């Protein structure tokens, strides 16, 4: 217990900032303890992956957090502790956040006054992917962040950023940590070192403050919902960038007659963070000859108070060959799961034969998430599909939304698997052909995933 208290105190100290404005301190001690306890209680009752959590460690962490949140100096530090508490659950569909605009609007990621920059995870390195046009020679795209506040970047991230990131997969946790490596409140300063592509080292002190200059490089552009373009040999490239807007289905139908000219297809889902499963399945129906389409199986927690009480007196030995005792024991240990797919039936595809069924390369990556992963689950087994790229986001489910004092939370209540029980949450949908972009690819502006797809479709 002392070790846990020491670690939390250390992490809390690391988060202290020298802000140029008054950090809000509106929440009472009772508010903070209630928010912590409400989240802990709802996780224990509803979190679908509680079976993967070390309950003793979880409860010990909660116990130590009571004192920690009670002694936080301001609301920002409180929410930082809440994020760390939540991150212990290792789930991408479970999170906590402040709704105080004084915190939300003054937490900056890329703004440093006269400097503005962003970072992207490329092969485990924090690489500059955005800067200001006037800084392009000083901080070229492709520069690597090699040191933060006297620590190698990897060590700094491990100590100061990773503990606050909620994710189902290690690789998405790393992506998020690098993206937010020097995020903080307005007024927070960092001493960093950048290594330019030519090898020169550039030390720099940055302080979070509003950036007025909006001449970004590269320029910020919104990706279209759907994009269609053509490559030689009648290869159609179709990017589906979101299933969050049903207009994409209409846009797809408008392009259908043109798509029918394709001899092969590249389906790019790398920037599709999800939305509605049905929107994606509508499009999938046009890309297969199958009349039946599989979908994920679903599970949720089942809480039966009487069975939990009876289970107090049941041992594991008592469960052998006894379904009643098994149910009691599972209920007592919060492990009772109810299948929401008892009457599982695949979806029916009744489209007229106006489909585009050609060799198809499906491009996926860490940002292919949620409903886009549902699309991949339903497309699993399509022999003319070949998944190329990196593992998908690896998280989906149905969040339970909670109101907490000064903020909110969500808790994943539904477990999704492949129809045959294989797990993809915490694993990701695995590509058939793995392609990992390198720093050199990034600097040169190459897209090795797209290049590999073209090679595959052209028989190389």
VOZA-817184 format. One record per residue (C-alpha): x, y, z; residue number from 1; residue in three letters. Coordinates in steps of 0.05 Angstrom, whole numbers, plus 5000, padded with zeros to 4 digits. Layout:
{{X; Y; Z}; NUM; 'ALA'};
...
***
This chain:
{{5000; 5000; 5000}; 1; 'UNK'};
{{5057; 5048; 5017}; 2; 'UNK'};
{{5087; 5036; 4948}; 3; 'UNK'};
{{5021; 5054; 4915}; 4; 'UNK'};
{{5015; 5118; 4956}; 5; 'UNK'};
{{5086; 5138; 4940}; 6; 'UNK'};
{{5076; 5126; 4866}; 7; 'UNK'};
{{5013; 5167; 4864}; 8; 'UNK'};
{{5045; 5224; 4902}; 9; 'UNK'};
{{5104; 5222; 4854}; 10; 'UNK'};
{{5060; 5223; 4793}; 11; 'UNK'};
{{5017; 5279; 4822}; 12; 'UNK'};
{{5080; 5320; 4834}; 13; 'UNK'};
{{5102; 5310; 4762}; 14; 'UNK'};
{{5036; 5339; 4738}; 15; 'UNK'};
{{5044; 5405; 4777}; 16; 'UNK'};
{{5048; 5466; 4732}; 17; 'UNK'};
{{5070; 5538; 4735}; 18; 'UNK'};
{{5008; 5566; 4701}; 19; 'UNK'};
{{4998; 5638; 4679}; 20; 'UNK'};
{{4925; 5637; 4701}; 21; 'UNK'};
{{4887; 5613; 4761}; 22; 'UNK'};
{{4875; 5538; 4759}; 23; 'UNK'};
{{4804; 5524; 4781}; 24; 'UNK'};
{{4793; 5495; 4850}; 25; 'UNK'};
{{4717; 5491; 4852}; 26; 'UNK'};
{{4708; 5419; 4874}; 27; 'UNK'};
{{4701; 5405; 4948}; 28; 'UNK'};
{{4736; 5346; 4981}; 29; 'UNK'};
{{4668; 5312; 4984}; 30; 'UNK'};
{{4658; 5324; 4909}; 31; 'UNK'};
{{4725; 5293; 4893}; 32; 'UNK'};
{{4716; 5231; 4937}; 33; 'UNK'};
{{4645; 5222; 4911}; 34; 'UNK'};
{{4668; 5226; 4838}; 35; 'UNK'};
{{4724; 5175; 4851}; 36; 'UNK'};
{{4677; 5129; 4889}; 37; 'UNK'};
{{4621; 5134; 4838}; 38; 'UNK'};
{{4668; 5114; 4782}; 39; 'UNK'};
{{4698; 5057; 4823}; 40; 'UNK'};
{{4628; 5032; 4841}; 41; 'UNK'};
{{4601; 5033; 4770}; 42; 'UNK'};
{{4664; 4998; 4743}; 43; 'UNK'};
{{4654; 4943; 4794}; 44; 'UNK'};
{{4582; 4935; 4774}; 45; 'UNK'};
{{4583; 4946; 4699}; 46; 'UNK'};
{{4653; 4942; 4668}; 47; 'UNK'};
{{4650; 4883; 4621}; 48; 'UNK'};
{{4724; 4867; 4625}; 49; 'UNK'};
{{4727; 4866; 4701}; 50; 'UNK'};
{{4750; 4793; 4696}; 51; 'UNK'};
{{4816; 4819; 4666}; 52; 'UNK'};
{{4828; 4867; 4724}; 53; 'UNK'};
{{4868; 4847; 4786}; 54; 'UNK'};
{{4815; 4862; 4838}; 55; 'UNK'};
{{4861; 4867; 4897}; 56; 'UNK'};
{{4905; 4917; 4861}; 57; 'UNK'};
{{4844; 4955; 4836}; 58; 'UNK'};
{{4814; 4960; 4906}; 59; 'UNK'};
{{4881; 4979; 4937}; 60; 'UNK'};
{{4890; 5033; 4885}; 61; 'UNK'};
{{4820; 5060; 4901}; 62; 'UNK'};
{{4835; 5059; 4976}; 63; 'UNK'};
{{4899; 5099; 4966}; 64; 'UNK'};
{{4866; 5147; 4918}; 65; 'UNK'};
{{4816; 5170; 4971}; 66; 'UNK'};
{{4871; 5207; 5007}; 67; 'UNK'};
{{4905; 5228; 4943}; 68; 'UNK'};
{{4844; 5262; 4913}; 69; 'UNK'};
{{4826; 5293; 4980}; 70; 'UNK'};
{{4892; 5330; 4982}; 71; 'UNK'};
{{4898; 5354; 4910}; 72; 'UNK'};
{{4912; 5428; 4906}; 73; 'UNK'};
{{4865; 5442; 4848}; 74; 'UNK'};
{{4815; 5410; 4801}; 75; 'UNK'};
{{4866; 5398; 4745}; 76; 'UNK'};
{{4909; 5355; 4791}; 77; 'UNK'};
{{4846; 5318; 4813}; 78; 'UNK'};
{{4827; 5300; 4741}; 79; 'UNK'};
{{4898; 5278; 4727}; 80; 'UNK'};
{{4893; 5229; 4784}; 81; 'UNK'};
{{4825; 5206; 4759}; 82; 'UNK'};
{{4855; 5193; 4690}; 83; 'UNK'};
{{4910; 5152; 4720}; 84; 'UNK'};
{{4859; 5113; 4761}; 85; 'UNK'};
{{4819; 5099; 4698}; 86; 'UNK'};
{{4880; 5080; 4657}; 87; 'UNK'};
{{4891; 5021; 4705}; 88; 'UNK'};
{{4832; 4987; 4670}; 89; 'UNK'};
{{4867; 4985; 4602}; 90; 'UNK'};
{{4805; 4999; 4560}; 91; 'UNK'};
{{4797; 5046; 4501}; 92; 'UNK'};
{{4722; 5054; 4511}; 93; 'UNK'};
{{4728; 5073; 4584}; 94; 'UNK'};
{{4750; 5143; 4604}; 95; 'UNK'};
{{4741; 5204; 4650}; 96; 'UNK'};
{{4744; 5278; 4635}; 97; 'UNK'};
{{4734; 5348; 4663}; 98; 'UNK'};
{{4679; 5391; 4635}; 99; 'UNK'};
{{4706; 5455; 4667}; 100; 'UNK'};
{{4720; 5502; 4609}; 101; 'UNK'};
{{4776; 5534; 4649}; 102; 'UNK'};
{{4812; 5467; 4645}; 103; 'UNK'};
{{4788; 5444; 4577}; 104; 'UNK'};
{{4803; 5509; 4540}; 105; 'UNK'};
{{4871; 5519; 4573}; 106; 'UNK'};
{{4898; 5449; 4563}; 107; 'UNK'};
{{4941; 5456; 4501}; 108; 'UNK'};
{{4975; 5404; 4458}; 109; 'UNK'};
{{5007; 5439; 4399}; 110; 'UNK'};
{{5007; 5513; 4417}; 111; 'UNK'};
{{5071; 5545; 4445}; 112; 'UNK'};
{{5062; 5618; 4427}; 113; 'UNK'};
{{5111; 5632; 4371}; 114; 'UNK'};
{{5118; 5557; 4360}; 115; 'UNK'};
{{5065; 5506; 4340}; 116; 'UNK'};
{{5080; 5433; 4329}; 117; 'UNK'};
{{5051; 5364; 4331}; 118; 'UNK'};
{{5081; 5295; 4340}; 119; 'UNK'};
{{5065; 5227; 4309}; 120; 'UNK'};
{{5087; 5158; 4329}; 121; 'UNK'};
{{5130; 5130; 4273}; 122; 'UNK'};
{{5164; 5065; 4291}; 123; 'UNK'};
{{5164; 5083; 4365}; 124; 'UNK'};
{{5195; 5151; 4353}; 125; 'UNK'};
{{5162; 5219; 4367}; 126; 'UNK'};
{{5166; 5252; 4299}; 127; 'UNK'};
{{5146; 5323; 4282}; 128; 'UNK'};
{{5087; 5319; 4234}; 129; 'UNK'};
{{5063; 5391; 4238}; 130; 'UNK'};
{{5098; 5458; 4246}; 131; 'UNK'};
{{5090; 5531; 4225}; 132; 'UNK'};
{{5110; 5550; 4155}; 133; 'UNK'};
{{5157; 5603; 4183}; 134; 'UNK'};
{{5191; 5549; 4225}; 135; 'UNK'};
{{5199; 5497; 4170}; 136; 'UNK'};
{{5275; 5507; 4165}; 137; 'UNK'};
{{5284; 5511; 4240}; 138; 'UNK'};
{{5239; 5451; 4255}; 139; 'UNK'};
{{5233; 5409; 4191}; 140; 'UNK'};
{{5178; 5357; 4184}; 141; 'UNK'};
{{5209; 5290; 4204}; 142; 'UNK'};
{{5250; 5319; 4262}; 143; 'UNK'};
{{5252; 5273; 4323}; 144; 'UNK'};
{{5238; 5293; 4394}; 145; 'UNK'};
{{5296; 5260; 4431}; 146; 'UNK'};
{{5294; 5292; 4500}; 147; 'UNK'};
{{5243; 5324; 4546}; 148; 'UNK'};
{{5262; 5359; 4611}; 149; 'UNK'};
{{5329; 5324; 4614}; 150; 'UNK'};
{{5302; 5254; 4601}; 151; 'UNK'};
{{5305; 5212; 4537}; 152; 'UNK'};
{{5236; 5218; 4505}; 153; 'UNK'};
{{5218; 5145; 4515}; 154; 'UNK'};
{{5235; 5149; 4589}; 155; 'UNK'};
{{5197; 5214; 4597}; 156; 'UNK'};
{{5135; 5185; 4564}; 157; 'UNK'};
{{5138; 5122; 4606}; 158; 'UNK'};
{{5141; 5162; 4671}; 159; 'UNK'};
{{5098; 5222; 4656}; 160; 'UNK'};
{{5049; 5207; 4600}; 161; 'UNK'};
{{5034; 5132; 4594}; 162; 'UNK'};
{{5003; 5126; 4664}; 163; 'UNK'};
{{4946; 5172; 4643}; 164; 'UNK'};
{{4927; 5140; 4576}; 165; 'UNK'};
{{4867; 5093; 4573}; 166; 'UNK'};
{{4875; 5043; 4518}; 167; 'UNK'};
{{4859; 4970; 4502}; 168; 'UNK'};
{{4924; 4960; 4464}; 169; 'UNK'};
{{4996; 4978; 4478}; 170; 'UNK'};
{{5007; 5007; 4408}; 171; 'UNK'};
{{4949; 5055; 4412}; 172; 'UNK'};
{{4972; 5075; 4481}; 173; 'UNK'};
{{5040; 5092; 4452}; 174; 'UNK'};
{{5007; 5131; 4395}; 175; 'UNK'};
{{4966; 5172; 4443}; 176; 'UNK'};
{{5025; 5184; 4490}; 177; 'UNK'};
{{5069; 5209; 4434}; 178; 'UNK'};
{{5013; 5253; 4406}; 179; 'UNK'};
{{5006; 5285; 4475}; 180; 'UNK'};
{{5078; 5280; 4497}; 181; 'UNK'};
{{5083; 5354; 4516}; 182; 'UNK'};
{{5010; 5371; 4525}; 183; 'UNK'};
{{4994; 5411; 4587}; 184; 'UNK'};
{{4962; 5472; 4618}; 185; 'UNK'};
{{4975; 5541; 4591}; 186; 'UNK'};
{{5039; 5567; 4623}; 187; 'UNK'};
{{5072; 5498; 4629}; 188; 'UNK'};
{{5144; 5499; 4604}; 189; 'UNK'};
{{5186; 5444; 4573}; 190; 'UNK'};
{{5259; 5439; 4555}; 191; 'UNK'};
{{5265; 5395; 4494}; 192; 'UNK'};
{{5316; 5372; 4444}; 193; 'UNK'};
{{5299; 5358; 4371}; 194; 'UNK'};
{{5341; 5319; 4322}; 195; 'UNK'};
{{5331; 5344; 4251}; 196; 'UNK'};
{{5331; 5296; 4191}; 197; 'UNK'};
{{5402; 5320; 4175}; 198; 'UNK'};
{{5426; 5297; 4244}; 199; 'UNK'};
{{5435; 5365; 4277}; 200; 'UNK'};
{{5410; 5372; 4349}; 201; 'UNK'};
{{5366; 5432; 4365}; 202; 'UNK'};
{{5352; 5450; 4439}; 203; 'UNK'};
{{5289; 5491; 4452}; 204; 'UNK'};
{{5249; 5516; 4511}; 205; 'UNK'};
{{5174; 5517; 4499}; 206; 'UNK'};
{{5118; 5546; 4541}; 207; 'UNK'};
{{5045; 5532; 4528}; 208; 'UNK'};
{{5009; 5595; 4505}; 209; 'UNK'};
{{4961; 5612; 4449}; 210; 'UNK'};
{{4990; 5612; 4379}; 211; 'UNK'};
{{4962; 5668; 4335}; 212; 'UNK'};
{{4997; 5646; 4271}; 213; 'UNK'};
{{4954; 5597; 4231}; 214; 'UNK'};
{{5000; 5587; 4172}; 215; 'UNK'};
{{5010; 5513; 4187}; 216; 'UNK'};
{{5053; 5464; 4149}; 217; 'UNK'};
{{5025; 5419; 4123}; 218; 'UNK'};
{{4959; 5456; 4122}; 219; 'UNK'};
{{4902; 5427; 4162}; 220; 'UNK'};
{{4848; 5399; 4117}; 221; 'UNK'};
{{4786; 5358; 4133}; 222; 'UNK'};
{{4786; 5291; 4097}; 223; 'UNK'};
{{4724; 5280; 4055}; 224; 'UNK'};
{{4674; 5228; 4078}; 225; 'UNK'};
{{4688; 5189; 4014}; 226; 'UNK'};
{{4743; 5195; 3962}; 227; 'UNK'};
{{4748; 5158; 3896}; 228; 'UNK'};
{{4808; 5160; 3849}; 229; 'UNK'};
{{4840; 5115; 3799}; 230; 'UNK'};
{{4907; 5081; 3789}; 231; 'UNK'};
{{4934; 5047; 3727}; 232; 'UNK'};
{{4905; 4979; 3706}; 233; 'UNK'};
{{4835; 5000; 3727}; 234; 'UNK'};
{{4851; 4999; 3801}; 235; 'UNK'};
{{4799; 5040; 3839}; 236; 'UNK'};
{{4819; 5072; 3905}; 237; 'UNK'};
{{4760; 5084; 3952}; 238; 'UNK'};
{{4772; 5118; 4019}; 239; 'UNK'};
{{4715; 5111; 4070}; 240; 'UNK'};
{{4736; 5159; 4124}; 241; 'UNK'};
{{4678; 5154; 4172}; 242; 'UNK'};
{{4615; 5114; 4186}; 243; 'UNK'};
{{4590; 5171; 4230}; 244; 'UNK'};
{{4549; 5204; 4176}; 245; 'UNK'};
{{4497; 5166; 4135}; 246; 'UNK'};
{{4511; 5212; 4076}; 247; 'UNK'};
{{4570; 5167; 4059}; 248; 'UNK'};
{{4520; 5113; 4037}; 249; 'UNK'};
{{4488; 5161; 3988}; 250; 'UNK'};
{{4556; 5184; 3963}; 251; 'UNK'};
{{4576; 5111; 3953}; 252; 'UNK'};
{{4514; 5097; 3911}; 253; 'UNK'};
{{4529; 5158; 3868}; 254; 'UNK'};
{{4598; 5128; 3853}; 255; 'UNK'};
{{4573; 5056; 3843}; 256; 'UNK'};
{{4566; 5058; 3767}; 257; 'UNK'};
{{4637; 5085; 3761}; 258; 'UNK'};
{{4663; 5033; 3810}; 259; 'UNK'};
{{4636; 4977; 3767}; 260; 'UNK'};
{{4690; 4993; 3717}; 261; 'UNK'};
{{4743; 4971; 3767}; 262; 'UNK'};
{{4783; 4908; 3755}; 263; 'UNK'};
{{4809; 4912; 3827}; 264; 'UNK'};
{{4795; 4956; 3887}; 265; 'UNK'};
{{4833; 4989; 3944}; 266; 'UNK'};
{{4787; 5002; 4003}; 267; 'UNK'};
{{4822; 5051; 4052}; 268; 'UNK'};
{{4795; 5048; 4123}; 269; 'UNK'};
{{4858; 5075; 4157}; 270; 'UNK'};
{{4825; 5141; 4177}; 271; 'UNK'};
{{4757; 5112; 4195}; 272; 'UNK'};
{{4746; 5120; 4269}; 273; 'UNK'};
{{4677; 5088; 4266}; 274; 'UNK'};
{{4606; 5113; 4276}; 275; 'UNK'};
{{4545; 5070; 4260}; 276; 'UNK'};
{{4556; 4996; 4244}; 277; 'UNK'};
{{4496; 4995; 4197}; 278; 'UNK'};
{{4525; 5050; 4153}; 279; 'UNK'};
{{4587; 5009; 4140}; 280; 'UNK'};
{{4549; 4944; 4129}; 281; 'UNK'};
{{4505; 4979; 4077}; 282; 'UNK'};
{{4568; 4990; 4035}; 283; 'UNK'};
{{4596; 4921; 4049}; 284; 'UNK'};
{{4534; 4890; 4019}; 285; 'UNK'};
{{4554; 4917; 3951}; 286; 'UNK'};
{{4624; 4888; 3956}; 287; 'UNK'};
{{4608; 4815; 3965}; 288; 'UNK'};
{{4567; 4761; 3931}; 289; 'UNK'};
{{4546; 4731; 3998}; 290; 'UNK'};
{{4473; 4731; 4017}; 291; 'UNK'};
{{4490; 4723; 4092}; 292; 'UNK'};
{{4540; 4767; 4129}; 293; 'UNK'};
{{4567; 4750; 4198}; 294; 'UNK'};
{{4573; 4801; 4253}; 295; 'UNK'};
{{4604; 4806; 4322}; 296; 'UNK'};
{{4577; 4767; 4381}; 297; 'UNK'};
{{4561; 4809; 4442}; 298; 'UNK'};
{{4566; 4797; 4517}; 299; 'UNK'};
{{4551; 4838; 4579}; 300; 'UNK'};
{{4556; 4831; 4655}; 301; 'UNK'};
{{4499; 4799; 4693}; 302; 'UNK'};
{{4487; 4819; 4766}; 303; 'UNK'};
{{4442; 4773; 4806}; 304; 'UNK'};
{{4442; 4794; 4879}; 305; 'UNK'};
{{4414; 4729; 4909}; 306; 'UNK'};
{{4463; 4686; 4869}; 307; 'UNK'};
{{4520; 4730; 4892}; 308; 'UNK'};
{{4497; 4720; 4964}; 309; 'UNK'};
{{4492; 4644; 4957}; 310; 'UNK'};
{{4559; 4642; 4922}; 311; 'UNK'};
{{4593; 4666; 4986}; 312; 'UNK'};
{{4587; 4594; 5012}; 313; 'UNK'};
{{4607; 4559; 4947}; 314; 'UNK'};
{{4678; 4536; 4933}; 315; 'UNK'};
{{4708; 4522; 4865}; 316; 'UNK'};
{{4706; 4448; 4882}; 317; 'UNK'};
{{4631; 4453; 4892}; 318; 'UNK'};
{{4622; 4477; 4820}; 319; 'UNK'};
{{4647; 4413; 4787}; 320; 'UNK'};
{{4588; 4383; 4750}; 321; 'UNK'};
{{4539; 4430; 4784}; 322; 'UNK'};
{{4512; 4487; 4741}; 323; 'UNK'};
{{4474; 4519; 4799}; 324; 'UNK'};
{{4536; 4524; 4843}; 325; 'UNK'};
{{4576; 4548; 4783}; 326; 'UNK'};
{{4527; 4605; 4772}; 327; 'UNK'};
{{4529; 4623; 4846}; 328; 'UNK'};
{{4605; 4622; 4848}; 329; 'UNK'};
{{4611; 4665; 4785}; 330; 'UNK'};
{{4560; 4715; 4811}; 331; 'UNK'};
{{4597; 4721; 4877}; 332; 'UNK'};
{{4662; 4736; 4840}; 333; 'UNK'};
{{4629; 4786; 4792}; 334; 'UNK'};
{{4644; 4740; 4734}; 335; 'UNK'};
{{4574; 4724; 4711}; 336; 'UNK'};
{{4568; 4740; 4636}; 337; 'UNK'};
{{4504; 4741; 4595}; 338; 'UNK'};
{{4508; 4729; 4520}; 339; 'UNK'};
{{4468; 4779; 4480}; 340; 'UNK'};
{{4474; 4734; 4420}; 341; 'UNK'};
{{4436; 4672; 4443}; 342; 'UNK'};
{{4393; 4676; 4381}; 343; 'UNK'};
{{4450; 4697; 4336}; 344; 'UNK'};
{{4432; 4703; 4263}; 345; 'UNK'};
{{4477; 4732; 4208}; 346; 'UNK'};
{{4452; 4792; 4170}; 347; 'UNK'};
{{4416; 4779; 4105}; 348; 'UNK'};
{{4442; 4812; 4041}; 349; 'UNK'};
{{4383; 4816; 3993}; 350; 'UNK'};
{{4413; 4865; 3943}; 351; 'UNK'};
{{4401; 4855; 3869}; 352; 'UNK'};
{{4464; 4832; 3833}; 353; 'UNK'};
{{4492; 4903; 3824}; 354; 'UNK'};
{{4554; 4890; 3863}; 355; 'UNK'};
{{4628; 4905; 3857}; 356; 'UNK'};
{{4663; 4839; 3872}; 357; 'UNK'};
{{4735; 4844; 3849}; 358; 'UNK'};
{{4803; 4831; 3882}; 359; 'UNK'};
{{4803; 4880; 3940}; 360; 'UNK'};
{{4859; 4906; 3984}; 361; 'UNK'};
{{4831; 4933; 4050}; 362; 'UNK'};
{{4879; 4984; 4082}; 363; 'UNK'};
{{4876; 4985; 4158}; 364; 'UNK'};
{{4915; 5017; 4214}; 365; 'UNK'};
{{4913; 5039; 4287}; 366; 'UNK'};
{{4859; 5091; 4272}; 367; 'UNK'};
{{4812; 5039; 4242}; 368; 'UNK'};
{{4764; 5036; 4301}; 369; 'UNK'};
{{4697; 5017; 4329}; 370; 'UNK'};
{{4645; 5011; 4273}; 371; 'UNK'};
{{4701; 5006; 4222}; 372; 'UNK'};
{{4725; 4945; 4260}; 373; 'UNK'};
{{4654; 4918; 4259}; 374; 'UNK'};
{{4658; 4925; 4183}; 375; 'UNK'};
{{4722; 4883; 4184}; 376; 'UNK'};
{{4689; 4830; 4228}; 377; 'UNK'};
{{4632; 4823; 4179}; 378; 'UNK'};
{{4681; 4821; 4120}; 379; 'UNK'};
{{4723; 4767; 4154}; 380; 'UNK'};
{{4727; 4707; 4108}; 381; 'UNK'};
{{4716; 4744; 4043}; 382; 'UNK'};
{{4765; 4709; 3998}; 383; 'UNK'};
{{4773; 4768; 3951}; 384; 'UNK'};
{{4791; 4814; 4009}; 385; 'UNK'};
{{4863; 4822; 4033}; 386; 'UNK'};
{{4877; 4865; 4094}; 387; 'UNK'};
{{4941; 4905; 4087}; 388; 'UNK'};
{{4974; 4953; 4137}; 389; 'UNK'};
{{4977; 4952; 4213}; 390; 'UNK'};
{{4931; 4926; 4267}; 391; 'UNK'};
{{4866; 4963; 4279}; 392; 'UNK'};
{{4850; 5004; 4341}; 393; 'UNK'};
{{4827; 4943; 4380}; 394; 'UNK'};
{{4770; 4973; 4420}; 395; 'UNK'};
{{4695; 4976; 4413}; 396; 'UNK'};
{{4634; 4966; 4457}; 397; 'UNK'};
{{4575; 5003; 4488}; 398; 'UNK'};
{{4596; 5057; 4537}; 399; 'UNK'};
{{4554; 5073; 4599}; 400; 'UNK'};
{{4556; 5149; 4606}; 401; 'UNK'};
{{4562; 5179; 4676}; 402; 'UNK'};
{{4557; 5249; 4704}; 403; 'UNK'};
{{4609; 5264; 4757}; 404; 'UNK'};
{{4621; 5328; 4797}; 405; 'UNK'};
{{4657; 5375; 4749}; 406; 'UNK'};
{{4662; 5324; 4693}; 407; 'UNK'};
{{4640; 5257; 4667}; 408; 'UNK'};
{{4660; 5185; 4652}; 409; 'UNK'};
{{4643; 5127; 4607}; 410; 'UNK'};
{{4649; 5053; 4622}; 411; 'UNK'};
{{4649; 4998; 4570}; 412; 'UNK'};
{{4591; 4950; 4584}; 413; 'UNK'};
{{4592; 4906; 4522}; 414; 'UNK'};
{{4644; 4856; 4498}; 415; 'UNK'};
{{4648; 4843; 4424}; 416; 'UNK'};
{{4683; 4783; 4392}; 417; 'UNK'};
{{4686; 4749; 4324}; 418; 'UNK'};
{{4627; 4702; 4313}; 419; 'UNK'};
{{4672; 4643; 4330}; 420; 'UNK'};
{{4694; 4675; 4396}; 421; 'UNK'};
{{4761; 4702; 4374}; 422; 'UNK'};
{{4777; 4767; 4409}; 423; 'UNK'};
{{4797; 4831; 4373}; 424; 'UNK'};
{{4787; 4880; 4431}; 425; 'UNK'};
{{4855; 4887; 4462}; 426; 'UNK'};
{{4886; 4853; 4402}; 427; 'UNK'};
{{4863; 4891; 4340}; 428; 'UNK'};
{{4841; 4863; 4274}; 429; 'UNK'};
{{4905; 4833; 4247}; 430; 'UNK'};
{{4925; 4848; 4175}; 431; 'UNK'};
{{4940; 4792; 4126}; 432; 'UNK'};
{{5000; 4831; 4101}; 433; 'UNK'};
{{5033; 4874; 4154}; 434; 'UNK'};
{{5066; 4939; 4131}; 435; 'UNK'};
{{5096; 4987; 4182}; 436; 'UNK'};
{{5115; 5056; 4156}; 437; 'UNK'};
{{5186; 5078; 4175}; 438; 'UNK'};
{{5213; 5147; 4193}; 439; 'UNK'};
{{5247; 5149; 4125}; 440; 'UNK'};
{{5179; 5135; 4091}; 441; 'UNK'};
{{5149; 5192; 4131}; 442; 'UNK'};
{{5203; 5242; 4114}; 443; 'UNK'};
{{5199; 5225; 4040}; 444; 'UNK'};
{{5123; 5228; 4039}; 445; 'UNK'};
{{5117; 5156; 4018}; 446; 'UNK'};
{{5056; 5112; 4033}; 447; 'UNK'};
{{5084; 5042; 4037}; 448; 'UNK'};
{{5016; 5012; 4055}; 449; 'UNK'};
{{4985; 5039; 3991}; 450; 'UNK'};
{{5046; 5019; 3951}; 451; 'UNK'};
{{5042; 4947; 3978}; 452; 'UNK'};
{{4968; 4944; 3960}; 453; 'UNK'};
{{4982; 4965; 3888}; 454; 'UNK'};
{{5037; 4913; 3884}; 455; 'UNK'};
{{4990; 4859; 3911}; 456; 'UNK'};
{{4934; 4876; 3862}; 457; 'UNK'};
{{4982; 4879; 3804}; 458; 'UNK'};
{{5008; 4810; 3821}; 459; 'UNK'};
{{5076; 4830; 3847}; 460; 'UNK'};
***
